[in-house]
Amino acid sequence: DAGITQSPRYKITETGRQVTLMCHQTWSHSYMFWYRQDLGHGLRLIYYSAAADITDKGEVPDGYVVSRSKTENFPLTLESATRSQTSVYFCATADAGGSTEAFFGQGTRLTVV
Amino acid sequence: EDQVTQSPEALRLQEGESSSLNCSYTVSGLRGLFWYRQDPGKGPEFLFTLYSAGEEKEKERLKATLTKKESFLHITAPKPEDSATYLCAVQASNYQLIWGAGTKLIIKP
């Protein structure tokens, strides 16, 4: 029982290609989040979801698309990858949106060449 | 503008040498301040939540404190296994988290 699983762990893609990062949780937490982490910056929120079929933009949503048809899955799609999207992406879950701890996946290191 | 600044960026200590990490913030309507630990190649792991000035929380060699402008993570007699990057985040009135860039802590045996 891994709790929260991200796949793939590593991905190299070419500029302009579409790529999807997967996130799966086994806890049935209501909230799921996608962050990117870049050297010298704090984690930046891309999108989040409060429940199945409810998603909302975060701080840096441009160039990304999300969906949440099932509570346990929250895929992140880069529609046309750019070099500026080279980053480490983290998925996280929380059982509430308020002041509660978040649980993070292991991350996906994405390189766009 | 809501902002979180962590200092120092990196800190090298000898095993047993106590010190403190700083997280200063400006945010409208603080709902909570979080500390996380992140090991290389892994996602952040939750340590503490602080809600109001004057609050303190402890876990093993770590103690977090909160004032109206900043939080400190005190590390007492650290061991090499405490080496990690420590992240601070604040939750504003809109419930979104604003993260600091982290402090990389290295404890030498």
Interface residues (C-beta under 8 A of the other chain):
Chain A: G40 H41 G42 L43 R44 L45 G58 E59 F90 A92 G97 G98 S99 T100 E101 A102 F103 F104 G105 Q106 G107
Chain B: V4 R31 G32 F34 G41 K42 G43 P44 E45 F46 T49 Y51 L87 A89 Q91 Y95 Q96 L97 I98 W99 G100 A101 G102
